[in-house]
Amino acid sequence: MLSLAPKTPPRGFSLIELIIAIAIISVVVAIAMPGYATWVKNSRVRTAAESIQNGLQTARAEAIKRNLAVKFVLASHSAWCITTSNCTTASDILQSRAASEGSSSAISVTTAPSDSTEVEFNNLGSVSASPVPFSQVDLNLTGADRPLRVTLGVGGNTRLCDPSSKLKPDDPRRC
């Protein structure tokens, strides 16, 4: 008598199954890439905006701590420095950030008033009237859908908000 050994099921995937899986993964990646690219650009804008906000808060804290006037100077793109006199002498620079840090060299930065690039905090942490300080910094990047704004109050308080009209009027993130 012949006895048949039980057949073991085949292991692995067939070529057709692999091709179908690769096709499905390709379609999902193709759909997700534009959204991912926008998310990365929005993250760059947020990083630059938070850096400027943190720099302003640090300059204010240094002015109070040192009991003297401290300047926050905004350079091209999103670069900045905190100094006691000017940003040209290395010994006077308390802290700085280059535009290349955080991949933010392509970000457009606009201040209001547009000719002002620095803010001076007095020993009490308030904004000095001379030189004319900027009151807001708008940040945007081509391809990003969320521009951000850093506002600066006379008392030295800072706020990060979204100037776009996509948000509801009562949304706390809106400017």
Summary of the structure (lengths in Angstrom):
residues: 175
radius of gyration: 26.4
end to end distance: 88.5
largest distance: 107.5
contacts: 469
relative contact order: 0.14
helix: 33%
strand: 23%
